Amino acid sequence: QVQLVESGGGLVQAGGSLRLSCAASRSINNINIMGWYSQAQGKQRELVATINSEGSTGYADSVKGRFTISRDNARNTVYLEMNSLKPEDTAVYYCYANFRFLTYWGQGTQVTVSS
């Protein structure tokens, strides 16, 4: 089992930056895939970025060149560096982990970008 706790959300002006953190309750060395989803109010949850155990990453087209996902196995933490934020990035951001055929979710952290 994996428990995930996100942090780092908040209110920022357009063009600003935030760094989200996702701390896992166990070693992430053997967690195949971790990543981030976002869910804007009234919309479905959407995939933002993924990173696998070898460090390969993937991004939604809407965030390519602006967001960077990384993982620190020593700290059991995955990060999402968010730059050049836009009002349309406003959402609750959820960390997830695929481990042993199950998907685990964090509680989410709110990101609000003002224009």
PyMOL commands that set and color helices and strands:
alter all, ss='L'
color gray80, all
select helices_A, chain A and resi 73-75+87-89
alter helices_A, ss='H'
color red, helices_A
select strands_A, chain A and resi 4-7+10-13+18-24+33-39+46-52+57-59+67-72+77-82+91-99+102-105+109-114
alter strands_A, ss='S'
color yellow, strands_A
deselect
rebuild
show_as cartoon
